[in-house]
Each structure stands twice: as C-alpha cells, then as structure tokens.
Amino acid sequence: MQHLSIVTASLDIANLPSICLRQKAQDVPDEIFPETLRSIIEGMVFSLYSAGGVGLAAPQVGIGWRLFLAMERDPNASPMVLINPKFVDMSEEIEEGREGCLSLPGYFSTKVPRSKVVKVEALNQVLEPVQFEVHDFLARVFQHEYDHLDGILYTDRLKSLEDLEATRSAEERARETIEHLYARPETTPQPDM
C-alpha cells in the first residue's frame, strides 16, 4: 500500500512557500480504508467552509494525494469530491477570469486563462466512478484545483506577475505581519478570512 504523506498534523491550509504546494500528488491508493478517506474529506470540507472558499485540493492541507473538492459560489451548494480525477476533454475556447487561492491569501488576478468547458472522470467520496462536464465558473474551479495536484499555482498561468493584484494594500499586509510578529502571548490572533 502506498503511504499517505501528511506534512501537517492538522488540516490547516498551507500557504506559500510550503513545499507541499509544489509537489506532484500521487493517486489515492485502491486499498484505502473508507474511514481514513472519510476523515480526510470531512477535514477538508471543514477547512474549505472555514476559509470561505469554493475549492480545496489535498496538497493544500499537506496530503500528497490526488483528491480535491469543488463547488459553485452558491452558499447552499455542497462540495463535489473528486478522487484521482482525469481530464478527458477540455474546450479549446479559453477565457481569462478572476482567481484567488486559499494558499496565496491577499492576492488575485483577473487574467488567469482557463478552458470554458472541462470533462472529467473521477471517483466520488464512496469510491464510485463519476463523470462531470462542467462549464464556466465551475470549470475554472476544477482546473484550479486540478493544477494543485500537479504542484501548479494559478500564478504560474499568468503571462506576467504584473497581472497579480493585492486584495489589501501593501501597508495593510505589512501592519498585519508586524502585529502578528509582535503579538502578546495573551492575545489570540484572529483567523484570516
């Protein structure tokens, strides 16, 4: 049996420069215990909802397996679970759009090129084969998360890093860094949203 690679003791979302974000993930083993898989997925779902994201790949929480969650922007939507996904077709029509990443907080770009339609085959959370054809926003989320499985970040897709924009000013980020570094022990740091 292949071994599960866990970099962190919890399912906290890793940020750059964490090495787990640049490593190629391995297939989830066929002989995985359902309880282990369920526990990982539940932890990822909790992390996804806590961060307010629409997608999360296992490497982002330090697990080197080909597994990701993806969902629509609808607050009532449930995340889809894709295990060992394979893109079987992608439209040639490419559209630039907005992306950010839970592992790169504070930044986004409106110029990330992605295919408008993606067809994918995978296993679901109970290891049954599933097929999806997704369009537009959800196709973008699938491609973003799939890239994480290969150690690729959305910034790698940009023509220039000048296309990267900050969601907060440099002054705000610097102030937050200084406050974090000099926080008093009795002060509880507030989580990033």
Secondary structure, DSSP 8 states (H G I E B T S, - for coil): -----BSSSS-----TT-GGGGS--B---TT--HHHHHHHHHHHHHHHHHHT-SEEEGGGGTB-BSEEEE--S-TT---EEEEEEEEEEE-S-EEEEEEE-TTSTTEEEEEEEEESEEEEEEE-TTS-EEEEEEEHHHHHHHHHHHHHHTT--GGGGSS-GGG-EESS-HHHHHHHHHHHHT--TTS------
